[in-house]
Amino acid sequence: MLILLALFVPAVPGGAGDRPENPPVRYGLSLSLANTLGPDTRTGFGLASFLIQVPTAGFWPQPWLDELRLKVELSAGASLWPEQEPMASAAVFLAYPFTGLGWRWATPYAEIGIGGQWAQWHVRGQGSSWNFIPQAGLGLEFPEDAGGRLWFTALRYHHISNAGFHEHNRGADSLLLTAGVYF
């Protein structure tokens, strides 16, 4: 309850003029490689993703949330080992960059998201090809290069589960390493 109040109760009046201007909407591409942690550790998969990153400054009543970003990720790929099976997903994330750390070489960020996935690949006991994919991770964004590109990398905990919509719901956990660029 306190978290909801902190997010949605308006900030103290008078500070709105000091709020930063929204950065631009960015579009990007990324490649990801993952390996399952459980129920077995012998399955790996890869994804290619199209990304849209939207700033949310001014949306939240609290100025400290102005740096929060909405990310949309559309992905296609396949399990890579031991068998090759297609998969596709769409996910939405909230990402918060820790700009106050003052690092010159990179900006760390945290992200959390949820999406849906279709996969021909299954773990034993997983009853559905349609699943939810909650994810959370930490990443680094590097300063823009001369061409205005923003490179990044992240490590995510990635869970695949049908959330009980099918009687067999053996989920799969994995670590996913992502690298990409925003234009």
N, C-alpha and C positions, 0 to 999 in steps of 0.2 A: 504494500500500500504506500509506503514511504517513497519507493522508487517511482511509482506512478505520479505521486504529488510532485516530486522533484522534476519530472519530465514535463508535466502539463500545467502546473500552476504558473501563471505569468511571473516573469522576473520583476524585480524592483523597478518602478518607473524611472526614466531618466537615463538609462544606460543604452537604449536602443540605437542612439546615434553613433556609438562606438563599435557597432557590429561590423565585421568585415564584409567586403563585397564578395558575392558568390564567384568562385572560379568557374571556368567554362565546363559544359558537359563534355565528357571525353568518351571516345570510342576506342576499343582496343582488341588485341588478339593475345591468346596465351596457349601454352602447351603444358599439360600436366601428366605426371607419371605417379602411379600409386601401387601399393602392395597391401594386401589384406593382413590384418593383425589377428583376426578371429572371425569365424570359428576355425579357420585354418590360415596358414601363412604362405600358401603356395600359389596364390592367384594375384596376378598383376594386371593393371589396366592403364590405358592412356587415353587422353582426351584433348581435342583441339576446341578452343572456345572463342566466341565472339562476345565482347564485353561492352556494356554501356555504364558509365559512372556519372551520377547526377549529384551535384552538391545540394544540400538541404538547408543552407543558411537562411534564417528568417522563418522557416517552417515551425521550428520548435520555439516555445516561449522562453526557454532558458538559453542565454547567450553562450554558455559553455558547450552547448551541443551544436553550435553553428558549423563546426568542422566535420560533423557527421556526414557521411556520404551514403547514398543508395547505389548499389551495384546490381545490375542484371547480367546474368551469365547464361548463354545458350551454348551447349556443348554437344559434340558428337565424338565417338571413339569406339574402342573395343577392348575387351579383355585380351591381354597379350600372351599370357602363359597361364596354365598349361594349354589352353585352347583359345582360339580366336573367335569371339562372339561379339556382335555389334551392340552398342548402347548409345543412348541420347538422353540429355537432361536439360532442364531449365531451372534456374535458382535465382533467388533474390537475397542480397546481403545488406547488412549495415556495417560500414567500416569506419573506424575512428582513428585518425592519424595522431600520433603523439608528437605534435610539432613543438611543444614546449621544452623538449629535451635539448634542443639546440645542436643536434648533430649536423654537421655540414655535409657529410658524405652520404647520408641516407636518413629517411624518416620512417621510424617503425610505426606499424599500425596493427590493430586488432580487428577481426571481422567475425561476424556470426550470421548464418543464413539458413534458409530452408528452401527446398525445391522438390521437384518430381523427376523421376527417372524411369525410362523404359530400358530394359536390358534383356537380351536373350540369355546372357550369362546368369547363373544362379549358384548360390551355395547350397549344399545338401540341406533339405528341410525348409528352404525358402519357397513358398508356394505361389508367388506372383512375379510376373515380369514387370509390373507397375509398382513402384516403390517411392517412399519419401526419402529425401537425403538431407537430414540436418547436418550442418558443418560448422566448425569454428576453427579459427587459425590466427597465426601471427605472421606478419610480413614486413618487408622493407620496400619503400619506394626510393628510387635514386633521383638526384636532381635532373631536371630537364636537360637534354643534350642540345646541341646547336640547332637541330632540326625541330625542336619543340616536343620531342618524344619523351615520355615518362616511362622508364623501365621499372619493373617490380619483380619481386619473388615472394613466395609465401609457402608456409607449411601448414596444412590443415588436417584436423581430425575429421574424418568423413564416415558417416554411418548410413547404411542402406537397410531400410525396413519397410514392410507394407503396413505397419502400425496396427496390425491385428485385423485388417480388412479381409484377410484370407486366413483360413484355419491354421495353415502352416506359415509361421512367421519367424523363421530363423534369420536374424539379421546378419550383416557383415560389417565389420569395422575395418578401416584402413587409414593409413597416412598417405596424404597426397601432396606432392611437391609441384608447385606451379611457378612458371616464369613467363613473363609477357611484357607487352608494351601498350601504352595508351598514346594515341596520336593527337 
